[in-house]
Amino acid sequence: MTRGNQREQDRLRAAKKAPAKKPKESATNLAKRKEADAEALRAKQKKKEEEKAAAGSSGK
């Protein structure tokens, strides 16, 4: 088991090179972001439906 220490040293070196992990989002920030994303999707869907209705009525 002569490589045991070498493996540990390699792990430490790799950990130093790796970028630091981002801190996790708090529950309130996560909820706010999810709500904002949902609102953006709702607006996008509404716009798409309006365009479809406009295209449908002008095509007839």
Secondary structure, 3 states (H helix, E strand, C coil): CCCHHHHHHHHHHHHHHCCCCCCCCCHHHHHHHHHHHHHHHHHHHHHHHHHHHHHHHHHC
